[in-house]
Amino acid sequence: MQNNSDINLPILIIGAGIAGIACAKKLQENGKKVIVLEAKSSIGGRINSRKIDSDIFDLGASWIHGIDDNPIWAITQENNIGTTIFNYDNSQYFHKNGKFFSEKEAQEFEFFIDKIEKSLSQTHKKSALEAIKEIIFSLNYSGNTFSENYLKKLLLSFFERIANDPFAANLDLLSSNYQNHEGYFQGNEVVFTKGYCQVIESISKNIEFKLNIDVKTINYEDECVKLIDSNDNVYIGSRVVVTVPLGILKKNHIEFHPPLSRDYIHSIQEIGFGSFNKVFFELEQPLPFRLEGSVEKISDFYWNDTDCFNILDLSKIYQKPTYLMLFGGDKSKFIDNSTDSEVSDFVFSSLQKQFHGIPNKPKKIIVTRWGVDPYSCGSFSFPSLNHTDDLIKILHQPIRKLIFFAGEHCSLKYAGTVHGAYLSGCEAAEKILK
């Protein structure tokens, strides 16, 4: 039986990212009074579309990762939101001298990538780095396309790159069973010509948001919840759904009274959470090596020493020479703490080491720094060395039917994705409605 606080008090949601908005929408559709408290001056969280000059750049999430049965794709279709297909699994590779891998070299290289990934399912090592090193060391290469040593170096740095993107981690911090946690749907990958923010706008209508509310304390000693913000304002609700990024919980940005039990604290600290940044840049002229390669292949890999870099060609989308580089792990942390000029020097020196005709600096550069954003403290979660499903399942359990958690880090199948965050918000709402 509901008590008076259930009937008269709103359900409070902390965080106006897609998890919080999805949760609020579902609750409101079922007749509940909901208020969403957001620390920033705008909604969307890590979905952040910004207009710069005449172009829109998605500084946070960009892709719908697989459109088949994806709830985010369904929202775009219902609301006539324009997207364009951007699959980047078909890549070109370049040697250190700037020459393309031959067709035979690319086939052999991809054959060994596939072989290593299949072998990972058999490993007993916890660390992806240790597992991959062991597998690469045991490989017998009898071909004459590469030298064996060169091929093995390329492969190890390529897998370090996979840890960086899409997992926002270094290989030594990533679980060896990371392939079980990619969390994408089948089908084409698509991006938004006019920004991911259109999804947020379409599902956030008629929801009550209070912006610039930085919640510092959640008190749940009584039959209701009492939230206190950084200005000592108090908000009372029948329940609270905490949808802030995992980085905020890890930093103890919000204090719980009484304190969270040991199992919740353990889950929050053990689930991986990494920094992942984007560097967009526009040039006066297209990159010379892009003019020589396949126009259909929009993803290029190249190596400097032991570092593997990936560059995506967005020129077709922006109708001018525009490129995107994605960085996770240590390189992302470097970007978090560097100026635009330092990031530009880093990117362009890596290109100049490899290719001829590269300018010294871009016409325009846009750099994200999610790791030092005070309201996210990172980008998204990843399967750490001690990752288990049980760590996530702890966060599925409401505390005294008063505190609920939601967000991409609460998704068993789709962690690190927008659809994972969205579905987690819907699931939290369903628990409250039961």
C-alpha positions as CSV (number, residue, x, y, z in Angstrom):
1,M,0.0,0.0,0.0
2,Q,1.3,3.5,-0.9
3,N,2.0,5.9,1.8
4,N,1.3,9.6,1.6
5,S,4.9,10.4,0.5
6,D,4.4,8.1,-2.5
7,I,1.2,9.9,-3.6
8,N,2.3,13.5,-3.0
9,L,6.0,13.6,-3.6
10,P,7.7,13.5,-7.1
11,I,10.2,10.9,-8.2
12,L,13.5,12.6,-8.5
13,I,16.0,11.7,-11.2
14,I,19.6,12.9,-11.0
15,G,21.1,13.4,-14.4
16,A,19.5,14.5,-17.7
17,G,21.5,12.2,-19.9
18,I,19.6,9.7,-22.1
19,A,19.2,7.2,-19.2
20,G,17.6,9.9,-16.9
21,I,15.4,11.2,-19.7
22,A,14.2,7.7,-20.8
23,C,13.4,6.9,-17.2
24,A,11.5,10.2,-16.7
25,K,9.5,9.7,-19.9
26,K,8.4,6.2,-19.0
27,L,7.4,7.2,-15.5
28,Q,5.5,10.2,-16.7
29,E,3.7,8.2,-19.4
30,N,2.5,6.1,-16.5
31,G,1.1,9.0,-14.5
32,K,4.0,9.6,-12.2
33,K,5.2,13.1,-11.2
34,V,8.9,13.4,-12.1
35,I,11.5,16.1,-11.7
36,V,15.0,15.7,-13.4
37,L,17.9,17.5,-11.7
38,E,20.8,18.2,-13.9
39,A,24.2,19.7,-12.8
40,K,24.9,21.3,-16.2
41,S,23.2,24.2,-17.9
42,S,21.8,21.9,-20.7
43,I,20.4,18.4,-21.0
44,G,21.8,15.4,-22.9
45,G,24.8,14.5,-20.7
46,R,27.4,12.7,-22.8
47,I,25.3,13.3,-25.9
48,N,26.6,16.7,-26.8
49,S,26.1,18.2,-30.3
50,R,27.7,21.6,-30.8
51,K,27.3,24.0,-33.7
52,I,30.7,25.4,-34.7
53,D,30.5,27.9,-37.6
54,S,28.0,26.3,-39.9
55,D,28.8,22.7,-38.9
56,I,27.4,20.4,-36.2
57,F,29.9,18.2,-34.3
58,D,28.9,15.4,-31.9
59,L,31.5,15.8,-29.1
60,G,30.1,12.9,-27.1
61,A,28.2,10.0,-28.6
62,S,28.2,9.9,-32.4
63,W,27.0,6.5,-33.6
64,I,24.0,4.3,-33.4
65,H,25.9,1.0,-33.1
66,G,23.8,-1.3,-35.2
67,I,20.3,-0.3,-36.3
68,D,18.6,-3.7,-36.3
69,D,16.2,-3.7,-33.3
70,N,18.0,-0.8,-31.8
71,P,15.6,1.4,-29.7
72,I,17.6,4.5,-30.7
73,W,17.1,3.8,-34.3
74,A,13.4,3.4,-33.7
75,I,13.3,6.9,-32.2
76,T,15.0,8.3,-35.2
77,Q,12.5,6.7,-37.5
78,E,9.5,7.8,-35.4
79,N,10.8,11.4,-35.5
80,N,12.1,11.5,-39.0
81,I,15.7,12.3,-37.8
82,G,18.2,12.2,-40.6
83,T,21.2,9.8,-40.4
84,T,23.9,8.6,-42.7
85,I,25.5,5.2,-42.9
86,F,29.0,5.3,-41.5
87,N,30.5,1.7,-41.2
88,Y,34.2,1.9,-40.5
89,D,35.0,-1.8,-40.1
90,N,36.5,-1.9,-43.6
91,S,39.9,-0.3,-43.3
92,Q,43.1,0.6,-45.2
93,Y,46.5,0.0,-43.5
94,F,49.8,1.8,-44.0
95,H,53.4,0.8,-43.4
96,K,55.8,3.1,-41.6
97,N,57.1,4.4,-45.0
98,G,53.5,5.6,-45.8
99,K,52.9,2.8,-48.4
100,F,49.6,0.9,-48.4
101,F,49.5,-2.6,-47.3
102,S,49.1,-4.7,-50.5
103,E,45.9,-6.7,-50.8
104,K,47.8,-9.8,-49.7
105,E,49.3,-8.0,-46.7
106,A,45.9,-6.7,-45.6
107,Q,44.3,-10.1,-46.0
108,E,47.1,-11.8,-43.9
109,F,47.0,-9.1,-41.3
110,E,43.2,-9.4,-40.9
111,F,43.5,-13.2,-40.9
112,F,45.8,-13.0,-37.8
113,I,43.6,-10.4,-36.1
114,D,40.7,-12.9,-36.5
115,K,42.8,-15.8,-35.3
116,I,43.9,-13.9,-32.1
117,E,40.3,-12.9,-31.4
118,K,39.2,-16.5,-31.7
119,S,42.0,-17.7,-29.4
120,L,41.0,-15.2,-26.8
121,S,37.9,-17.2,-26.0
122,Q,40.2,-20.1,-24.8
123,T,42.5,-18.0,-22.6
124,H,42.8,-18.4,-18.8
125,K,44.6,-15.1,-18.4
126,K,42.6,-12.2,-16.8
127,S,44.4,-9.4,-18.6
128,A,43.8,-8.8,-22.3
129,L,47.5,-7.7,-22.6
130,E,48.9,-10.9,-21.1
131,A,46.5,-13.1,-23.1
132,I,47.2,-11.4,-26.4
133,K,51.0,-11.3,-25.8
134,E,50.9,-15.1,-25.1
135,I,48.8,-15.8,-28.2
136,I,51.0,-13.6,-30.5
137,F,54.2,-15.2,-29.0
138,S,52.8,-18.7,-29.9
139,L,51.8,-17.8,-33.5
140,N,53.8,-19.6,-36.2
141,Y,54.1,-17.5,-39.2
142,S,55.3,-19.3,-42.3
143,G,54.5,-16.7,-44.9
144,N,56.9,-14.3,-46.6
145,T,54.7,-11.2,-46.8
146,F,55.9,-9.8,-43.5
147,S,58.9,-10.5,-41.3
148,E,57.6,-12.4,-38.3
149,N,58.9,-9.9,-35.8
150,Y,57.3,-7.0,-37.7
151,L,54.0,-8.7,-38.0
152,K,53.8,-9.5,-34.3
153,K,54.7,-5.9,-33.4
154,L,51.9,-4.6,-35.7
155,L,49.4,-7.0,-34.2
156,L,50.2,-6.2,-30.5
157,S,49.9,-2.4,-31.2
158,F,46.7,-3.0,-33.1
159,F,45.1,-4.7,-30.1
160,E,46.3,-2.0,-27.8
161,R,44.4,0.3,-30.2
162,I,41.2,-1.9,-29.8
163,A,41.5,-1.4,-26.0
164,N,41.6,2.4,-26.6
165,D,38.7,2.3,-29.1
166,P,36.0,1.1,-28.4
167,F,36.8,0.4,-24.7
168,A,38.4,3.6,-23.5
169,A,41.1,1.6,-21.7
170,N,44.7,0.4,-22.0
171,L,45.1,-3.3,-22.9
172,D,46.6,-4.1,-19.4
173,L,43.5,-2.9,-17.7
174,L,41.0,-4.6,-20.0
175,S,39.5,-8.0,-19.3
176,S,40.6,-10.7,-21.7
177,N,36.9,-11.6,-22.4
178,Y,36.2,-8.0,-23.6
179,Q,34.6,-9.4,-26.8
180,N,31.7,-10.6,-24.7
181,H,31.0,-7.0,-23.7
182,E,31.0,-5.0,-27.0
183,G,27.3,-4.5,-26.8
184,Y,26.4,-3.5,-30.4
185,F,23.3,-4.5,-32.3
186,Q,23.5,-6.0,-35.8
187,G,23.1,-3.9,-38.9
188,N,24.6,-0.7,-40.3
189,E,26.3,1.9,-38.0
190,V,24.9,5.3,-38.6
191,V,25.7,8.9,-37.6
192,F,23.6,12.1,-37.4
193,T,24.0,14.7,-40.1
194,K,22.5,17.3,-37.7
195,G,23.6,16.0,-34.4
196,Y,22.6,13.3,-31.9
197,C,20.9,16.0,-29.8
198,Q,17.8,15.5,-32.0
199,V,17.2,12.2,-30.2
200,I,17.4,14.0,-26.9
201,E,15.0,16.8,-28.1
202,S,12.5,14.3,-29.4
203,I,12.2,12.3,-26.2
204,S,12.5,15.1,-23.6
205,K,9.3,17.1,-24.4
206,N,7.1,17.9,-21.4
207,I,9.6,16.7,-18.9
208,E,10.4,19.0,-16.0
209,F,14.1,19.8,-15.8
210,K,15.9,21.8,-13.2
211,L,19.3,22.8,-14.5
212,N,22.5,23.9,-12.7
213,I,21.5,21.7,-9.8
214,D,24.6,19.9,-8.5
215,V,23.4,17.3,-6.1
216,K,25.9,16.6,-3.3
217,T,24.0,14.5,-0.8
218,I,21.3,11.8,-0.9
219,N,19.6,11.2,2.5
220,Y,17.4,8.1,2.7
221,E,17.0,7.6,6.4
222,D,13.2,8.1,6.3
223,E,10.4,6.9,4.1
224,C,11.3,9.4,1.4
225,V,14.6,10.8,0.0
226,K,16.1,14.2,0.7
227,L,18.6,15.6,-1.8
228,I,20.8,18.5,-1.0
229,D,22.6,20.5,-3.8
230,S,25.8,22.5,-3.7
231,N,23.8,25.6,-2.7
232,D,22.2,23.8,0.2
233,N,18.8,23.7,-1.5
234,V,16.7,20.7,-0.5
235,Y,14.6,18.5,-2.8
236,I,12.3,15.8,-1.3
237,G,11.0,12.9,-3.3
238,S,9.3,9.6,-2.9
239,R,12.3,7.9,-4.6
240,V,15.5,8.9,-6.5
241,V,17.0,7.4,-9.7
242,V,20.7,8.1,-9.8
243,T,21.8,8.2,-13.5
244,V,25.0,10.2,-13.2
245,P,28.1,8.8,-15.0
246,L,30.0,6.1,-13.2
247,G,33.0,8.5,-12.9
248,I,30.9,10.7,-10.6
249,L,30.1,7.8,-8.3
250,K,33.8,6.7,-8.3
251,K,34.9,10.1,-7.2
252,N,32.3,10.2,-4.3
253,H,30.9,13.4,-5.8
254,I,27.5,12.4,-4.2
255,E,27.4,11.5,-0.5
256,F,24.9,8.9,0.6
257,H,23.3,8.9,4.1
258,P,23.4,6.3,5.4
259,P,26.5,5.3,3.4
260,L,26.2,2.7,0.6
261,S,26.8,-0.9,1.7
262,R,30.1,-2.5,0.9
263,D,28.8,-4.5,-2.1
264,Y,27.6,-1.3,-3.9
265,I,30.9,0.5,-3.2
266,H,32.8,-2.6,-4.5
267,S,30.8,-2.6,-7.7
268,I,31.3,1.1,-8.3
269,Q,35.0,0.9,-7.8
270,E,35.6,-2.4,-9.7
271,I,33.6,-1.6,-12.9
272,G,36.0,0.0,-15.4
273,F,35.5,3.6,-16.5
274,G,37.8,5.3,-19.0
275,S,38.6,8.5,-20.7
276,F,37.8,8.6,-24.5
277,N,38.3,11.7,-26.6
278,K,37.8,13.0,-30.1
279,V,39.9,15.2,-32.2
280,F,38.1,16.7,-35.3
281,F,40.1,18.7,-37.7
282,E,39.5,20.5,-41.0
283,L,42.2,21.1,-43.7
284,E,42.5,23.4,-46.6
285,Q,43.2,20.4,-48.9
286,P,42.4,16.7,-48.5
287,L,45.1,14.5,-46.9
288,P,47.3,13.3,-49.9
289,F,47.2,9.7,-48.9
290,R,43.4,9.7,-48.9
291,L,43.4,10.7,-52.6
292,E,45.4,7.7,-53.5
293,G,43.4,5.1,-51.7
294,S,39.9,3.6,-51.9
295,V,37.2,6.2,-51.5
296,E,34.8,3.6,-50.0
297,K,37.2,2.8,-47.2
298,I,36.9,5.7,-44.7
299,S,39.1,4.3,-42.0
300,D,42.9,4.3,-42.1
301,F,45.4,2.7,-39.7
302,Y,49.0,3.8,-39.6
303,W,51.9,3.1,-37.1
304,N,54.5,5.3,-35.5
305,D,57.0,3.1,-33.7
306,T,54.8,1.0,-31.4
307,D,51.8,3.3,-31.6
308,C,48.8,2.5,-33.9
309,F,46.7,5.4,-35.0
310,N,43.3,5.4,-36.7
311,I,41.9,8.3,-38.8
312,L,38.3,8.5,-40.1
313,D,37.4,10.5,-43.2
314,L,34.3,12.7,-42.6
315,S,34.7,14.7,-45.8
316,K,31.6,13.3,-47.4
317,I,29.5,14.3,-44.4
318,Y,30.9,17.8,-44.1
319,Q,31.5,18.4,-47.8
320,K,35.1,19.6,-47.1
321,P,38.3,17.9,-45.9
322,T,37.3,17.0,-42.4
323,Y,38.7,14.1,-40.3
324,L,38.2,12.5,-36.9
325,M,40.7,10.7,-34.7
326,L,39.5,8.8,-31.6
327,F,41.7,8.2,-28.5
328,G,41.3,6.1,-25.4
329,G,43.5,5.1,-22.5
330,D,46.7,7.0,-21.9
331,K,46.5,9.0,-25.1
332,S,43.1,10.2,-24.1
333,K,44.4,11.2,-20.7
334,F,47.2,13.1,-22.4
335,I,44.5,15.0,-24.4
336,D,42.5,15.7,-21.3
337,N,45.4,17.6,-19.9
338,S,46.8,19.3,-23.1
339,T,46.0,22.5,-25.0
340,D,44.5,22.4,-28.5
341,S,47.9,23.5,-29.8
342,E,49.7,20.6,-28.0
343,V,47.0,18.1,-29.3
344,S,47.4,19.5,-32.8
345,D,51.2,19.1,-32.6
346,F,50.8,15.5,-31.4
347,V,48.4,14.5,-34.2
348,F,50.2,16.3,-37.0
349,S,53.7,15.1,-36.0
350,S,52.3,11.5,-36.1
351,L,51.0,12.1,-39.6
352,Q,54.1,13.8,-40.8
353,K,56.3,10.9,-39.6
354,Q,54.3,8.6,-41.9
355,F,53.2,10.6,-44.9
356,H,54.4,13.3,-47.3
357,G,52.6,16.6,-47.9
358,I,51.0,16.9,-44.5
359,P,50.5,20.5,-43.3
360,N,52.0,21.7,-40.0
361,K,48.6,22.6,-38.5
362,P,44.9,22.3,-39.4
363,K,42.6,25.0,-40.6
364,K,40.3,24.2,-37.6
365,I,40.6,21.7,-34.7
366,I,38.0,20.6,-32.1
367,V,39.2,18.7,-29.1
368,T,37.1,17.0,-26.4
369,R,38.3,16.5,-22.8
370,W,35.8,14.1,-21.1
371,G,38.2,12.9,-18.5
372,V,38.4,16.3,-16.9
373,D,34.8,17.2,-17.3
374,P,33.7,17.7,-13.7
375,Y,30.2,16.3,-14.4
376,S,31.4,13.1,-16.0
377,C,35.0,12.4,-15.0
378,G,35.4,10.1,-18.0
379,S,33.5,8.8,-21.0
380,F,32.1,5.3,-20.5
381,S,32.5,2.0,-18.7
382,F,34.6,-1.0,-19.8
383,P,35.1,-4.6,-18.5
384,S,38.0,-4.3,-16.1
385,L,40.3,-7.2,-15.1
386,N,37.9,-8.4,-12.3
387,H,34.7,-7.8,-14.3
388,T,31.8,-10.1,-13.7
389,D,28.1,-9.7,-14.4
390,D,27.5,-9.8,-10.6
391,L,29.1,-6.4,-10.3
392,I,26.5,-4.9,-12.6
393,K,23.6,-6.9,-11.0
394,I,24.3,-5.3,-7.7
395,L,23.5,-1.9,-9.2
396,H,20.2,-3.4,-10.5
397,Q,19.0,-3.8,-6.9
398,P,17.1,-0.8,-5.4
399,I,18.2,0.3,-2.0
400,R,15.2,0.1,0.4
401,K,12.9,0.7,-2.7
402,L,14.1,4.3,-2.4
403,I,17.3,4.5,-4.5
404,F,17.6,3.2,-8.0
405,F,20.6,3.3,-10.3
406,A,20.6,3.6,-14.1
407,G,23.1,4.5,-16.9
408,E,25.2,2.8,-19.5
409,H,27.4,1.3,-16.7
410,C,24.3,-0.5,-15.4
411,S,23.7,-2.4,-18.7
412,L,24.6,-6.0,-18.7
413,K,24.5,-6.4,-22.5
414,Y,25.1,-2.9,-23.8
415,A,27.6,-1.1,-21.5
416,G,29.4,1.9,-23.1
417,T,26.6,2.7,-25.5
418,V,23.7,5.1,-25.9
419,H,21.2,2.3,-26.4
420,G,22.5,0.7,-23.2
421,A,21.9,3.9,-21.2
422,Y,18.5,4.3,-22.7
423,L,17.4,0.7,-22.0
424,S,18.8,1.0,-18.4
425,G,16.7,4.1,-17.8
426,C,13.6,2.3,-19.1
427,E,14.3,-0.7,-16.8
428,A,14.7,1.5,-13.8
429,A,11.3,3.0,-14.5
430,E,9.8,-0.4,-14.8
431,K,11.1,-1.4,-11.4
432,I,9.5,1.6,-9.8
433,L,6.2,1.0,-11.6
434,K,6.0,-2.6,-10.4
